[in-house]
Amino acid sequence: MSKRYQMGIQEESTPIAAGIYDLHEKLLIIMIIIIVMVTYIIYTIIMNKIMMNNINKHNVKIEIIWTIVPSIILIIIAIPSFKLLYAEDEILNPIVTIKAIGQQWYWSYEITDIENKNIIYDSYAIMDSDIKKGHIRLLDVDNGIYMPILTPIRLLTTSIDVIHSFAMPSFGIKIDAIPGRINHAYMYILKEGIYYGQCSELCGQLHYNMPIVIKAVNPKDYIMWLNNV
């Protein structure tokens, strides 16, 4: 869920987003350790040069160490990275299927897996002239998409003109919408709230004007919304 004047990563609201955030924090620690060690080694070499001390140009042990250690670090990083990558592609048994269609320059949503009812509507960004108190400029829309929490959701994306990208940082999702193709992603939202995203593929003059608003509600409220659309 995004907040005003927020700096840094958005609050995670799905298991995948939580995994991405956790991996980011662990990698950050590893990177800091590597930077400190490399900086110290460079400093030591420079100081020895300044003091005109003798430095061996070749040291077999050191060369073995700086070959093996980076390999071990890469393996340590690769294991959780591959686990997270495969978790993103995990196939759930979706209860809700939502199709997002990118167009220049707005999103259309379709919910067609409801018995005897198809829900299709467009979602446009709120223009500057129509902004009211409580709206977030360039992020709020006239019709957001409702999604139930604690429910397996399948998201389908495509486009009818150029390549767009459906990006929702709080969900750990960035999925391309490509003309003539359907991409998919799975979501499991953990908590209620209003979440903001944007098109993350340069798609033309009004690329900036394709925000995404997802309103995560409990299943009961979601059913009420479906009945009232």
C-alpha positions as a printed Julia matrix, in Angstrom:
229×3 Matrix{Float64}:
   0.0     0.0     0.0
   1.56    3.29   -1.06
   1.67    6.28    1.25
   2.13    9.98    0.61
   5.77   11.11    0.3
   6.88    7.52    0.63
  10.56    6.78    0.06
  11.82    3.3    -0.67
  10.03    0.02   -1.28
   6.25   -0.07   -0.92
   4.74   -2.12    1.88
   4.42   -5.72    0.71
   0.91   -7.19    0.55
   1.39  -10.61   -1.07
   3.68  -13.56   -0.24
   5.67  -12.93   -3.43
   6.22   -9.26   -2.58
   7.3   -10.27    0.93
   9.79  -12.72   -0.58
  11.18  -10.06   -2.91
  11.6    -7.62   -0.03
  13.3   -10.25    2.16
  15.7   -11.19   -0.64
  16.47   -7.51   -1.23
  17.39   -7.01    2.43
  19.67  -10.07    2.49
  21.41   -9.09   -0.76
  21.92   -5.58    0.58
  23.84   -6.96    3.58
  26.01   -9.13    1.32
  26.72   -6.16   -0.97
  27.76   -3.96    1.95
  30.16   -6.62    3.24
  31.71   -7.04   -0.23
  32.07   -3.27   -0.7
  33.79   -2.89    2.69
  36.2    -5.78    2.0
  37.09   -4.59   -1.51
  37.56   -1.01   -0.3
  39.88   -2.21    2.46
  41.96   -4.29    0.03
  42.27   -1.38   -2.42
  43.22    0.96    0.43
  45.9    -1.48    1.67
  47.42   -1.83   -1.81
  47.48    1.93   -2.36
  49.1     2.58    1.02
  51.75   -0.08    0.36
  52.5     1.53   -2.98
  52.84    4.92   -1.29
  55.16    3.53    1.38
  57.17    1.86   -1.4
  56.88   -1.51    0.26
  57.55   -4.6    -1.77
  54.41   -6.22   -3.07
  54.35   -9.62   -4.64
  52.87   -9.41   -8.09
  51.74  -13.01   -8.02
  50.22  -14.9    -5.15
  48.65  -18.23   -5.98
  46.75  -18.49   -2.69
  45.15  -15.06   -3.1
  44.16  -15.82   -6.71
  42.53  -19.08   -5.62
  40.68  -17.3    -2.81
  39.29  -14.51   -5.01
  38.12  -17.1    -7.52
  36.47  -19.5    -5.07
  34.89  -16.97   -2.68
  32.89  -15.09   -5.37
  31.68  -18.44   -6.73
  30.44  -19.43   -3.27
  28.73  -16.05   -2.85
  26.97  -16.45   -6.22
  25.72  -19.91   -5.24
  24.43  -18.55   -1.9
  22.57  -15.79   -3.78
  21.3   -18.12   -6.51
  19.51  -20.58   -4.2
  16.9   -18.13   -2.73
  16.69  -16.3    -6.06
  15.65  -19.45   -7.95
  13.22  -20.41   -5.17
  11.52  -17.02   -5.47
  11.54  -17.19   -9.27
   9.79  -20.57   -9.29
   7.35  -19.4    -6.6
   6.26  -16.58   -8.93
   5.35  -19.17  -11.58
   3.58  -21.47   -9.15
   0.2   -22.52  -10.54
  -2.64  -22.06   -8.07
  -6.26  -23.04   -8.43
  -7.72  -19.57   -9.04
 -11.15  -18.67   -7.72
 -11.2   -15.26   -9.44
  -9.87  -14.46  -12.92
  -9.39  -10.84  -13.95
  -8.24   -9.74  -17.39
  -6.46   -6.4   -17.8
  -6.3    -4.98  -21.32
  -3.86   -2.14  -22.0
  -4.9     0.55  -24.45
  -3.59    3.97  -25.4
  -3.95    5.32  -22.77
  -6.14    3.56  -20.23
  -6.88    0.09  -18.86
  -9.92   -2.07  -19.52
 -10.91   -4.85  -17.11
 -12.92   -7.99  -17.75
 -14.35  -10.46  -15.23
 -15.99  -13.25  -17.21
 -15.9   -16.26  -14.89
 -19.12  -15.3   -13.11
 -22.19  -17.34  -13.92
 -24.64  -15.49  -16.19
 -22.71  -12.22  -15.89
 -19.79  -10.56  -17.68
 -18.25   -7.44  -16.17
 -16.36   -5.21  -18.6
 -15.39   -1.6   -17.93
 -12.7     1.0   -18.57
 -10.46    2.71  -16.03
  -9.21    6.22  -16.83
  -6.82    8.42  -14.88
  -8.43   11.37  -13.12
  -7.48   14.56  -14.95
  -5.85   17.44  -13.09
  -8.98   19.53  -13.58
 -11.1    16.87  -11.83
  -8.84   16.16   -8.86
 -10.6    16.49   -5.5
  -9.41   16.33   -1.93
  -8.09   12.86   -1.15
  -7.08   12.05   -4.74
  -3.46   11.32   -5.6
  -2.37   13.11   -8.77
  -1.39   10.8   -11.65
  -2.31    7.72   -9.59
  -6.07    7.86   -8.96
  -8.62    6.58  -11.48
 -12.36    6.9   -11.99
 -12.97    3.12  -11.79
 -10.57    0.97   -9.82
 -10.54   -2.8    -9.9
 -11.82   -4.67   -6.84
 -10.06   -7.85   -5.69
 -10.82  -10.13   -2.73
  -8.2   -10.77   -0.08
  -7.08  -14.27    0.99
  -8.28  -15.61   -2.36
  -6.24  -17.14   -5.22
  -6.5   -14.71   -8.13
  -5.36  -15.19  -11.71
  -4.44  -12.02  -13.61
  -4.43  -12.11  -17.42
  -2.91   -9.27  -19.41
  -2.95   -8.33  -23.07
  -3.08   -5.25  -25.27
  -4.93   -4.11  -28.38
  -2.37   -1.61  -29.71
   1.2    -1.42  -28.34
   3.11   -3.1   -25.51
   2.03   -1.98  -22.04
   3.06   -3.31  -18.63
   0.85   -3.96  -15.61
   2.99   -3.12  -12.56
   1.84   -3.29   -8.94
   4.87   -2.92   -6.62
   2.99   -3.84   -3.43
   2.09   -7.19   -5.01
   5.54   -7.86   -6.48
   4.03   -7.94   -9.98
   5.23   -6.48  -13.26
   3.72   -8.3   -16.23
   3.79   -7.19  -19.87
   0.6    -6.68  -21.86
   1.49   -7.63  -25.43
  -0.79   -7.38  -28.5
  -1.91  -10.81  -29.68
  -0.64  -12.59  -26.55
  -1.99  -13.3   -23.09
   0.38  -13.31  -20.13
  -0.67  -14.43  -16.69
   0.28  -14.02  -13.05
  -1.12  -15.3    -9.77
  -1.85  -13.22   -6.69
  -2.84  -13.86   -3.11
  -3.53  -10.57   -1.36
  -2.96  -10.68    2.39
  -4.63   -7.48    3.61
  -7.25   -4.94    2.67
  -6.36   -1.54    1.3
  -6.02    0.62   -1.79
  -2.97   -0.14   -3.9
  -1.48    1.96   -6.68
   0.52    0.95   -9.73
   1.26    2.22  -13.23
   2.03    1.12  -16.75
   5.78    0.43  -16.71
   6.41    0.15  -20.45
   6.96    3.28  -22.55
   3.81    3.15  -24.7
   3.44    6.6   -26.21
   2.73   10.22  -25.48
   0.4     9.65  -22.52
   2.28    6.71  -21.04
   2.32    8.5   -17.68
  -1.47    8.62  -17.72
  -2.13    4.89  -17.22
  -2.32    4.38  -13.45
  -3.7     1.23  -11.83
  -5.8     1.25   -8.68
  -6.65   -2.01   -6.93
  -9.07   -2.0    -4.03
  -8.49   -5.1    -1.95
 -11.57   -5.96    0.12
 -12.83   -8.95    2.06
 -14.65  -11.61   -0.01
 -18.08  -10.55    1.28
 -17.61   -6.95    0.09
 -16.2    -8.24   -3.2
 -19.35  -10.26   -3.85
 -21.47   -7.21   -3.02
 -19.47   -5.17   -5.51
 -19.96   -7.82   -8.2
 -23.72   -7.75   -7.63
 -23.85   -3.96   -7.86
 -21.71   -3.46  -10.95
